[in-house]
Structures are given as structure tokens and as C-alpha cells.
Amino acid sequence: MIKHFHACAPLILSGAFVLGAGAFAQAPDFRADAEHLLGLIDEEYAYFDRFDGRNPARSANGVDPDAVTDSASLLRFAECAINAIQDHHAILGISSRSSYGLTPSYNDLWVEHRNGAYVITDVRDGSPAQAAGIEPGWRLVAVAGQSTDEAVSELCGGPYKTAAAKAYAARVLAAGPRDEVREFVFVDASGGEHALSLPNLYQVETPDRPLISVTEHDGIRVLRFNNSLGEDGLIAAIDEALSGERPDGLIIDLRDTPSGGDTLYARALMGRLIDETRPYQRHAFPQIERDTGVARQWVEEVLPRGDSLAGVPVVVISGRWTGSMGEGLTIGLDAVADAVTLGAPMAGLLGAIYDYELPETGWTVKLPTEALFHVNGTPREAYVADIPLESADLRGPNGEDLALERAFELLRSR
């Protein structure tokens, strides 16, 4: 999540934007901004424990301040530096038409590196990848005419040595450059090979949807958030969705919240489901302890508001396209509303991101600066649902929503 802005929102400049020093009346000192970015990562990034306390960008492929001479080379430098920290929640506020799409917001394939192979472990519901018939368990063997191993080794910001690093790089490649059709070769569970072309998700129009889709079946009300956790008007939409007769159960469906949002809206929902002030999330600044030896950590609380629905049984559904504030809301509902959580591993976006400005160009860089935890101390990115699923987006043979059906079963059996 972002402290004051929409988390993981795709802050992409117009496709007509052309990089070049001529865009500025007086060319900035681009190299100075390159050095400044490395310093920002040194000072502000919250998760250096993943790299034994060091900044991997300082020794990564493609991260050479001496090679930065103009806006195009600065952008490439910055993209390589961000890749080096292998964190889908670290984002540049500027891009070109050839920049890779953001994961999870503009990706429909979740890739892991397992036993030497790049395995599709989840496919986004309603996406081009799902429509093409790609299934969990398939192996991604080629990207844009290269073997996946070769493409990963050539992605700047490496080397990508661990399974987690290779998986990060493969997901970047799976999202693809934002102005290009994606070309893949997969091998299915039976050994069959599939060469597929998929549109980039930047090229796919999103249909108009309400902020929350509300349905009710036999007294159980379903609130599906349509990637809306940072949208104006959401508080009113939440209150409208919870109005009327008291439901026998609530299903909070957060499977389509990849772009995160704002704690304001998460607290607006949680506040309706409690009747006393409750802690819902822990925060920490690891870099303060790293620099001073003195820890700084605090607990955020949520207060009741409006007509309370405390005591109504709640099931939360989450998955790989539950990102940032969606992840925070999942662990928050677990903490404050005694919700049963059902789902696949979430996007695992790290911490709360803050905006920083490169002084010469004014470009924005978003870095995870606060570490976030469940109130029980579990890091948010390590949270496991009460009822874990391999995929929360998987459909049955007749198109049935398997995770949603399971949520109904849980509430009916209580």
C-alpha cells in the first residue's frame, strides 16, 4: 500500500511520451539522479534483510551511473535498479512504451521457479491467459523467441540466482513490454507444446464495473471489490452494500484488488464489522533500527462506525491478484472480525510504499519503506489463509467459481 496514494497503481505516461534530452529546456544532470536513486534505495528500502543487508542494485547488471547521459539511459538505469531489488511493490512513476508491465496489476500469469522449471501456478480469472486455455501446472519454456532461462538471464537487474529471483524475473517477462503482443511457448501437463500470442493487458479494455458488485443468496451477501480499494466514492459504496436487512453471513471477495489502495477505505469496511476499537495491523521502520539499533514499531487501530454488523460471520476470499491494501484488508479482517480466510497465496507485495522524487528530473520513485505485519507478528507477505487453496481463480469444468462455492459452504455449515 501507499501511505497517501493508490498502491501499485499503474502510473504510466501516455504512449505518445517520447524520452529524450530535448524534452527539457535545460537538460538535468541525469547521472546525479542515477546516484540519487541508489542512495534512496540504500536509505529508505525496508527489506534489505532479503539481501543480507546490502543493496543489490549497486552490483546489478545494467546499473552503471557512468552510462547515464540522457533521459532514456536514466530510465533504463532506474528500471534495472528496481529489478535488482526483486520487489513487485517498488515502482517507477515514469515509463516508456517498451517498459514492462506491472505485476500483479498488468499480469495474468503467476510464475514460480520449481525444480528447474518455470511453472504457471495461477492464471487470472477473466484474463486473456485464461481465455487462451492456459492452466496451472503448465511450464513456460519460451518468451519472445528465447528460452525462458535465456530471457531471465538477459533481463537487466540480475543476476537472478535463487528460485525466488528467477520467479520474479519470469513474472516481469510474463507481463511483457506494454506496447507489444506477448509471445510464449508453454508445455502442458501431458507434454504437449502450445505457442500462444497474448495481448498485453495495457491493450485490453476493462469493462465498466461498479466499485463493488453485490449479490445475495439465501441471506449470505457477497461483496466483490472490483480493483477499487483506492477509488473515490468507495466509502459510500461500502455503506450502500452493507445497508438493509442484516445478512446471515458476509463474503468479502478481494480476488480482484491487484492495484492496492488506501487504508482509509479498508478501515471504512472494517469499522462496520466491529463494535469496539480493535488493532488490525503492525508497522515498522526497519531502516531506523538498522541505522540506530533502536526499533520503531506501532500498531494501527480501527474504530467502529455506523450501524455495526459485528457478529455476522465473515469469509474473505483472496488470491494472487489480491495486492497491497487487499492483502492488508485480508489480514485486518482476520484480526478484527474473526473472519475465516480462504484463498491462494496473495501477491506478496512488500510493505507500505512512499513516494520519493529524483531532484533533477522530478521523476517519482515508489519504494516499500514501512514493513507491515499481522497483529500476531506474521509478516503480511508470509500470511497463509486459514483454508489455503492452490488457486483462488480456478474455474470448474462448467465455469463454476470454485472458491466462491467453497465460501458459501463454509458459511452454511457454521
C-alpha positions in Angstrom: 0.0 0.0 0.0 1.0 3.7 -0.3 0.7 6.0 2.7 -1.2 8.7 0.8 -1.7 7.3 -2.7 -3.2 4.3 -4.5 -0.9 1.4 -4.0 0.6 -0.2 -7.1 -1.5 2.0 -9.3 -0.1 1.9 -12.9 1.3 5.4 -13.1 2.2 5.2 -16.8 2.8 8.1 -19.0 0.9 8.4 -22.3 2.0 6.2 -25.1 2.8 9.4 -27.0 5.5 10.2 -24.5 9.0 10.2 -26.1 12.1 10.1 -24.0 15.0 12.4 -24.8 17.1 15.2 -23.5 15.3 17.5 -25.9 12.2 17.3 -23.8 13.8 19.6 -21.3 14.6 23.3 -21.8 17.8 22.8 -19.8 18.9 19.2 -19.5 19.0 17.9 -16.0 22.0 16.2 -14.5 20.7 12.7 -15.3 23.8 11.0 -13.8 23.1 12.8 -10.5 19.6 11.3 -10.4 21.0 7.9 -11.0 23.3 8.2 -8.0 20.4 9.7 -6.0 18.2 6.7 -6.8 20.9 4.3 -5.5 21.1 6.4 -2.3 17.3 6.3 -1.9 17.3 2.6 -2.0 20.2 2.5 0.5 18.4 4.7 2.9 14.7 4.0 2.5 14.1 0.5 1.3 12.7 -1.6 4.2 13.5 -5.1 3.1 17.3 -5.4 2.9 17.1 -8.5 5.1 16.3 -10.4 1.9 19.8 -9.5 0.6 21.9 -9.9 3.8 21.7 -6.2 4.5 23.2 -5.0 1.2 21.7 -3.0 -1.7 21.8 -5.5 -4.7 21.2 -2.6 -7.2 24.8 -1.4 -6.6 26.3 -4.5 -8.3 23.4 -5.4 -10.7 23.6 -5.8 -14.4 22.7 -2.6 -16.2 23.1 -0.4 -13.1 26.1 1.8 -14.1 25.7 5.5 -13.3 28.6 6.3 -15.7 26.4 5.1 -18.6 23.6 7.6 -17.8 23.7 10.5 -20.2 20.1 11.4 -21.0 16.5 10.6 -20.0 16.4 7.3 -22.0 19.5 5.9 -20.3 18.3 7.2 -16.9 15.0 5.3 -17.4 16.8 2.1 -18.3 19.2 2.5 -15.3 16.2 3.1 -13.0 14.3 0.1 -14.3 17.4 -2.1 -13.9 17.9 -0.8 -10.3 14.3 -1.5 -9.4 14.5 -5.0 -10.9 17.6 -5.7 -8.8 15.6 -5.5 -5.5 13.2 -8.1 -7.0 10.1 -6.5 -5.4 6.9 -6.0 -7.4 5.9 -3.2 -5.0 8.8 -1.0 -6.0 7.6 1.1 -8.8 8.8 3.9 -11.1 6.3 6.7 -11.7 7.5 7.1 -15.3 7.8 4.6 -18.2 8.2 4.2 -21.9 6.2 2.2 -24.3 8.7 -0.6 -24.1 8.7 -0.7 -20.3 7.5 -4.0 -18.7 4.0 -4.0 -17.2 3.4 -4.0 -13.5 2.8 -7.2 -11.6 0.2 -8.1 -10.5 -1.9 -5.2 -11.9 -1.0 -5.8 -15.6 -0.1 -9.5 -15.5 -2.4 -12.5 -15.9 0.2 -15.3 -15.2 1.7 -16.2 -11.9 5.0 -17.9 -12.5 7.2 -19.8 -9.9 10.6 -21.5 -10.4 10.3 -25.0 -9.3 12.7 -27.9 -9.8 14.5 -26.1 -12.5 11.3 -25.2 -14.5 9.2 -22.1 -14.8 5.8 -23.2 -13.7 2.5 -21.4 -14.1 0.9 -21.7 -10.6 -2.1 -19.4 -11.2 -4.0 -17.8 -14.1 -6.0 -14.6 -13.6 -9.8 -15.1 -13.9 -11.3 -13.4 -16.9 -8.0 -12.7 -18.5 -6.5 -13.3 -22.0 -4.4 -16.1 -20.5 -7.4 -17.9 -19.1 -9.3 -17.4 -22.4 -6.4 -19.0 -24.2 -6.7 -22.1 -22.1 -3.5 -21.8 -20.1 -3.8 -23.8 -16.9 -1.9 -24.0 -13.6 0.8 -26.6 -13.9 1.9 -25.7 -17.4 5.5 -24.8 -17.9 6.7 -21.6 -19.5 9.5 -22.6 -21.8 10.0 -19.6 -24.1 9.3 -15.9 -24.1 9.5 -13.7 -27.2 11.5 -16.3 -29.1 14.0 -17.1 -26.4 14.1 -19.9 -23.9 12.8 -18.6 -20.5 16.2 -19.3 -19.0 17.9 -17.1 -21.6 15.3 -14.4 -21.2 15.7 -14.4 -17.4 19.5 -14.3 -17.7 19.3 -11.3 -20.0 16.8 -9.2 -18.0 18.6 -6.3 -16.6 18.9 -6.1 -12.8 20.3 -9.6 -12.4 22.0 -11.9 -11.9 18.9 -13.8 -10.8 20.4 -16.8 -8.9 17.8 -18.1 -6.4 14.4 -19.7 -7.2 12.6 -16.6 -5.9 14.8 -14.3 -8.0 14.2 -16.3 -11.1 10.4 -16.4 -10.4 10.4 -12.6 -10.0 12.2 -12.1 -13.4 9.9 -14.6 -15.1 6.8 -12.7 -13.9 8.3 -9.4 -15.3 8.8 -11.2 -18.6 5.3 -12.7 -18.5 3.8 -9.2 -18.1 5.7 -8.2 -21.2 6.6 -4.8 -22.7 3.4 -2.7 -22.5 3.3 -1.9 -26.3 3.8 -5.5 -27.5 1.9 -8.6 -28.0 3.3 -11.3 -25.8 4.7 -14.4 -27.4 5.0 -17.5 -25.3 5.6 -21.3 -25.6 4.2 -23.5 -22.9 4.3 -27.2 -22.2 1.2 -28.7 -20.7 0.9 -31.4 -18.1 0.7 -34.1 -20.9 3.9 -32.8 -22.6 2.0 -31.0 -25.4 3.6 -27.8 -26.7 1.5 -24.6 -27.1 2.8 -21.5 -28.9 0.5 -18.6 -27.9 0.2 -14.9 -28.6 -1.5 -12.9 -25.9 -2.3 -9.2 -25.8 -0.5 -7.1 -23.3 -3.0 -6.1 -20.5 -2.4 -2.5 -21.3 -4.0 -3.2 -24.6 -7.1 -4.8 -23.1 -10.1 -2.6 -22.3 -11.6 -3.0 -18.8 -15.4 -3.0 -18.9 -17.2 -0.5 -16.8 -18.0 -2.1 -13.4 -19.3 -0.8 -10.1 -16.8 -0.3 -7.3 -18.4 -3.2 -5.5 -20.5 -5.9 -7.1 -23.1 -7.0 -4.5 -25.1 -10.2 -4.7 -27.1 -12.1 -2.1 -28.0 -15.8 -1.9 -30.1 -17.3 0.9 -29.2 -14.5 3.3 -25.5 -14.6 2.5 -24.2 -11.3 1.0 -21.2 -11.2 -1.3 -19.2 -8.0 -1.8 -16.7 -8.3 -4.6 -14.3 -5.4 -4.8 -13.5 -4.6 -8.5 -10.0 -3.3 -8.1 -11.5 -0.3 -6.2 -9.7 -0.1 -2.9 -8.3 3.4 -3.8 -11.3 4.8 -5.6 -13.2 7.9 -4.6 -16.8 7.1 -3.6 -15.8 3.7 -2.1 -16.9 4.6 1.4 -20.4 5.4 0.2 -20.4 2.2 -1.9 -19.4 0.1 1.2 -22.2 1.6 3.2 -24.7 1.0 0.5 -23.5 -2.6 0.1 -24.0 -3.2 3.9 -27.3 -1.4 4.2 -30.7 -3.1 4.5 -31.5 -6.3 6.4 -28.8 -7.8 8.5 -27.2 -10.6 6.5 -26.7 -14.1 7.9 -23.2 -14.1 6.5 -20.8 -12.0 4.5 -18.3 -13.0 1.8 -15.7 -10.3 1.2 -14.2 -11.2 -2.2 -10.8 -9.5 -2.7 -9.5 -11.6 -5.6 -9.5 -8.6 -8.0 -7.7 -6.0 -6.0 -4.2 -6.1 -7.6 -3.6 -2.3 -7.6 -4.0 -1.9 -3.8 -5.5 1.2 -2.4 -5.7 3.3 0.8 -6.1 2.3 4.5 -8.9 4.8 4.6 -11.2 2.5 2.6 -10.0 -0.6 4.4 -10.8 1.0 7.7 -14.2 2.1 6.4 -15.1 -1.5 5.8 -13.6 -3.0 8.9 -15.3 -0.3 11.0 -18.7 -1.5 10.0 -17.9 -5.1 11.2 -16.8 -4.3 14.8 -18.4 -2.8 17.9 -15.2 -1.8 19.7 -11.8 -0.4 18.8 -9.5 -3.2 17.5 -5.9 -3.4 16.4 -5.6 -4.5 12.8 -2.0 -4.2 11.6 1.5 -3.7 12.8 4.0 -1.2 11.2 7.8 -0.9 11.5 10.6 1.1 10.1 13.4 -1.5 9.8 15.9 1.1 8.5 15.7 3.1 11.7 16.7 0.0 13.7 19.3 -0.8 11.1 20.8 2.7 11.4 20.4 3.3 15.2 20.0 0.0 16.8 16.6 1.2 18.2 13.5 -0.3 16.8 10.4 1.7 15.9 7.1 -0.2 15.6 3.5 0.6 16.2 0.0 -0.9 15.9 -2.7 0.7 13.8 -6.3 0.5 15.1 -9.7 0.7 13.5 -12.7 2.2 15.2 -16.3 1.2 14.9 -18.5 3.4 12.6 -22.1 3.4 11.5 -24.6 0.6 12.1 -22.5 -2.3 13.4 -22.6 -5.7 11.8 -20.3 -7.2 14.5 -21.0 -10.8 15.0 -22.0 -11.5 11.4 -19.9 -14.5 10.2 -17.4 -13.3 7.6 -15.4 -15.2 5.0 -12.7 -13.4 3.0 -11.5 -14.8 -0.4 -8.1 -13.7 -1.6 -5.5 -14.8 -4.1 -2.6 -13.9 -6.3 -4.4 -10.8 -7.6 -5.0 -9.6 -4.1 -2.4 -6.9 -3.8 -1.1 -4.5 -1.2 -4.1 -2.9 0.5 -6.1 -6.0 -0.5 -3.6 -8.0 1.5 -3.8 -5.6 4.4 -7.6 -5.9 4.4 -7.4 -9.7 4.4 -5.1 -9.8 7.5 -7.1 -7.0 9.0 -10.4 -8.8 8.7 -8.8 -11.9 10.2 -7.7 -9.8 13.2 -10.7 -7.6 13.9 -13.8 -9.5 12.5 -12.8 -13.1 13.3 -13.1 -13.8 9.6 -12.3 -17.1 8.0 -9.8 -16.5 5.3 -9.9 -18.7 2.2 -7.5 -18.4 -0.7 -4.3 -18.9 -2.6 -1.1 -17.1 -1.6 -1.6 -13.4 -2.2 0.6 -11.1 -4.4 3.1 -10.8 -1.6 3.7 -7.1 -2.2 6.1 -5.9 0.4 5.2 -3.2 2.9 3.8 0.3 2.6 5.3 2.4 -0.2 6.3 6.0 0.0 6.8 8.4 -2.9 10.3 9.9 -3.5 11.3 12.5 -6.1 14.5 12.4 -8.1 15.7 16.0 -7.7 16.9 16.7 -11.3 14.1 15.2 -13.4 11.3 15.3 -10.8 10.5 11.6 -11.6 8.7 9.7 -8.9 10.1 6.5 -7.3 7.9 4.4 -5.0 9.7 2.3 -2.5 8.5 0.0 0.3 9.6 1.9 3.3 7.4 0.5 6.1 7.3 -3.2 6.9 3.8 -4.5 7.6 2.6 -7.3 9.8 -0.5 -9.1 11.0 -1.2 -8.1 14.6 0.1 -11.5 15.7 3.5 -10.6 14.2 3.4 -12.5 11.0 4.8 -10.5 8.1 2.0 -9.6 5.7 3.8 -11.2 2.8 4.0 -14.5 4.7 0.4 -14.8 5.7 -1.3 -18.1 4.9 -5.1 -18.3 4.7 -7.0 -20.4 7.2 -8.1 -22.6 4.3 -5.3 -22.5 1.7 -6.0 -23.0 -2.0 -3.6 -23.7 -4.8 -5.6 -21.2 -6.9 -8.4 -18.9 -6.0 -9.1 -18.0 -9.6 -9.6 -21.6 -10.9 -12.9 -22.4 -12.6 -14.7 -25.7 -12.6 -15.5 -27.7 -15.7 -18.8 -25.8 -16.2 -17.3 -22.4 -15.4 -18.3 -22.5 -11.8 -16.4 -20.3 -9.3 -14.9 -23.0 -7.1 -13.5 -20.6 -4.4 -16.8 -18.8 -4.1 -18.7 -22.0 -3.8 -16.4 -23.1 -1.0 -17.0 -19.8 0.8 -20.8 -20.4 0.7 -20.3 -23.9 2.0 -18.3 -22.6 5.0 -20.9 -20.1 5.9 -23.8 -22.5 5.6 -22.1 -25.0 7.8 -21.5 -22.6 10.7 
